[in-house]
Amino acid sequence: MELKPKSEYAKSGVDYTVMEPFKMAMIAAGKKTLKFPNKRGVFINEDATHAHGAVFEYRGDQPHIWCQTQEDLGNKNWIAEWMYQNTGKTYYDSIAIDTALIVVNDVIAQGAMPVVFTDQLEASESAWYGDEKRAKNFANGFLQICEEVGMALPAGESASCTYLINPKSPVKQIATLSGSVTGIVAPKEKLITGKDLSAGDHIIAVASSGLHANGISLVIKKAMELPEQFLTKLPNGNSLGSESLIATKSYVKLVETLQENSVNIHALLPGTGDGVGKIAFDKRPFQYRIHSWLKVPPLMEYFCDEIKVPLMDCLKTFNWGVGYYIFTPASEVDKILTLGKKVGYTLADVGVVEDGKRQTIFEPNNIILTPPGE
């Protein structure tokens, strides 16, 4: 069979014939998600699902408002590429979940429920898209998380950016991963702004599944200095790489359950950048006294105990085992703990908001953490 010669554009680094199977896999997965947001009264116009965008409408009867957020996954899939090159396992189902949830977990902090997700990929070369194993895992990961949180994936973008995207060696190919999520607040009184946060509020910590997508640059730097790098075995028997790539946890079901049961929530906070220090997110003069904590994941313990990353750096870099925070009046604590456990989350009442200098007092280790950015 005679092969068709490459076009000049393909020779320059953009080969649509190589990229097409990936795009088709994503379209096929996306079509299966279109009815997922119907339970929230949001319907996708299936006649207008294409690369140019998504058309959708709300058919419910409640006064509502919309929330839209976009986020970038960052460096986490560099580890997935390293592991793929060295083990043959892609981990891209988990990476797809990470890519979606890095946005979704921000949207729900406003009390909005996710209904529409669009993804954006920019690869170092067209050949990245040509790997069918990776493409299948990635598409399946998106399908899985869209079904779990109740949102559709009606559109997206996949580009080859040879002159812009270049992975750091020894990784040979890479793609930047980001996305945008539209959420609905219905009725609109469910909107959570954080303005009700006040002294006396309790801080409920909700366990993470692991790193999520924070502190990845530090993990890569330190792992690559080890003799076996990401194949290094942790005390629990898992490799450092596989432990790093545990998928992010969704907190949609938790927030939705609390809303359905009319829980008074003063603020919600994803446990992301700046680690435990992010607890002092509000700009007002509150201090956050943490008297107890949840179990710290094995990878984070390893970085502190074996790699000797200072505890202060760990607390200001990693989520330290907490993926979400709920700030609530004392009268709601027992109700939140009961409801959260009922829908499968691990929660604990770990602290209280006080008047005072803006800071986090981490009493379990007698450490004072400065606010984000300080």
LINSULQUI-V795114 format. One record per backbone hydrogen bond with DSSP energy under -0.5 kcal/mol. NH is the residue of the N-H (numbers start at 1). CO is the residue of the C=O. E is the energy in kcal/mol with one decimal. If there is no record, write none. Layout:
NH/CO/E
NH/CO/E
This chain:
11/7/-2.1
12/8/-1.1
13/10/-1.4
14/9/-1.8
15/13/-0.6
16/14/-0.7
18/15/-0.7
19/15/-1.6
20/16/-1.9
22/19/-0.6
23/19/-2.0
24/20/-2.6
25/21/-2.2
26/22/-2.3
27/23/-2.3
28/24/-2.5
29/25/-2.1
30/26/-2.8
31/27/-2.3
32/28/-0.9
32/29/-0.6
33/30/-1.5
34/31/-0.7
36/33/-1.9
38/35/-1.6
39/36/-0.8
40/37/-1.8
41/38/-2.3
42/37/-1.8
43/57/-2.8
44/34/-0.6
45/55/-3.1
46/44/-1.0
48/45/-1.4
49/46/-0.6
50/48/-0.8
50/53/-1.1
53/50/-1.5
57/43/-2.1
59/41/-3.4
59/57/-0.5
65/185/-1.7
67/183/-2.7
69/181/-2.2
71/179/-2.0
73/177/-3.0
78/75/-1.9
79/75/-0.7
79/76/-1.1
80/76/-1.1
81/77/-2.2
82/78/-2.2
83/79/-2.7
84/80/-2.2
85/81/-2.5
86/82/-1.6
87/83/-2.5
88/83/-0.7
88/84/-1.5
89/83/-0.6
95/91/-1.8
96/92/-1.9
97/93/-1.6
98/94/-2.6
99/95/-2.6
100/96/-2.0
101/97/-2.9
102/98/-2.3
103/100/-1.0
104/100/-2.6
105/101/-2.4
106/103/-1.1
107/103/-2.1
108/104/-2.2
109/106/-0.9
110/107/-1.7
111/108/-2.0
112/107/-1.1
113/184/-2.5
115/182/-2.8
116/182/-1.8
117/152/-3.0
118/180/-2.5
119/155/-0.8
120/178/-2.9
121/157/-2.7
122/176/-1.6
123/159/-2.9
124/174/-2.8
126/13/-1.1
128/125/-1.6
129/126/-1.4
130/126/-0.6
130/127/-0.7
131/128/-0.9
132/130/-0.9
135/131/-2.4
136/132/-2.6
137/133/-2.1
138/134/-2.6
139/135/-2.6
140/136/-2.4
141/137/-2.1
142/138/-1.9
143/139/-2.2
144/140/-2.5
145/141/-2.2
146/142/-2.5
147/143/-2.0
148/144/-2.0
149/145/-2.3
150/146/-1.5
151/146/-1.9
152/115/-2.6
153/30/-0.5
155/117/-0.6
157/119/-2.0
159/121/-2.3
161/123/-3.3
161/159/-0.6
164/161/-1.6
165/161/-3.0
166/164/-0.6
171/168/-1.3
176/122/-2.6
178/120/-2.1
179/71/-2.2
180/118/-2.8
181/69/-2.9
182/116/-2.9
183/67/-3.9
183/181/-0.5
184/113/-2.5
185/65/-3.0
186/184/-0.7
187/63/-0.7
188/63/-1.7
190/187/-2.1
191/188/-1.6
192/110/-2.5
193/191/-0.5
196/266/-0.6
197/194/-1.5
200/353/-3.2
201/198/-2.0
202/328/-3.4
203/351/-2.5
204/202/-0.6
204/326/-3.2
205/203/-0.6
205/348/-2.8
206/324/-2.6
207/346/-2.9
208/321/-2.0
213/211/-0.5
214/211/-1.5
219/215/-2.0
220/216/-2.8
221/217/-2.4
222/218/-2.4
223/219/-2.6
224/220/-2.4
225/222/-0.9
226/223/-1.6
229/226/-0.8
231/228/-2.6
232/229/-1.6
234/238/-3.0
237/234/-2.5
240/232/-2.5
241/230/-2.8
243/239/-2.3
244/240/-1.9
245/241/-1.3
246/243/-1.0
255/251/-2.2
256/252/-2.9
257/253/-2.2
258/254/-2.3
259/255/-2.3
260/256/-2.5
261/257/-1.3
262/259/-1.9
263/258/-2.4
265/263/-1.0
266/264/-0.5
266/327/-2.4
267/327/-1.5
269/325/-2.2
271/323/-2.7
272/270/-1.7
275/272/-1.3
275/317/-0.5
276/315/-2.5
276/318/-0.7
277/274/-1.3
277/315/-0.9
278/275/-1.7
279/276/-1.9
280/277/-1.3
281/278/-0.6
281/279/-1.4
286/284/-2.4
287/354/-2.8
288/359/-2.5
289/287/-0.6
289/352/-2.5
290/288/-0.8
290/361/-3.0
291/289/-0.7
291/350/-2.3
292/350/-1.5
301/297/-2.0
302/298/-2.4
303/299/-2.1
304/300/-1.8
305/301/-3.4
306/302/-2.3
307/302/-2.1
309/303/-2.9
314/310/-2.3
315/311/-2.7
316/312/-1.5
317/314/-1.0
318/314/-2.7
322/319/-1.6
323/206/-2.3
323/321/-0.5
324/206/-1.4
325/269/-2.3
326/204/-2.4
327/267/-2.8
328/202/-2.1
328/326/-0.6
329/264/-0.5
332/329/-2.0
333/330/-1.2
336/332/-2.3
337/333/-2.5
338/334/-2.2
339/335/-2.6
340/336/-2.8
341/337/-1.9
342/338/-1.8
343/339/-1.4
344/341/-1.6
345/340/-2.5
347/345/-0.6
348/205/-1.7
350/203/-2.3
350/348/-0.9
351/203/-1.1
352/289/-1.9
353/201/-2.8
354/287/-3.2
356/285/-2.0
359/286/-0.8
359/357/-0.7
360/369/-2.4
361/288/-2.5
361/359/-0.5
362/360/-0.9
362/367/-3.2
363/290/-1.9
363/361/-1.4
365/362/-1.4
366/363/-0.7
367/362/-2.0
369/360/-3.3
369/367/-0.5
374/371/-2.0
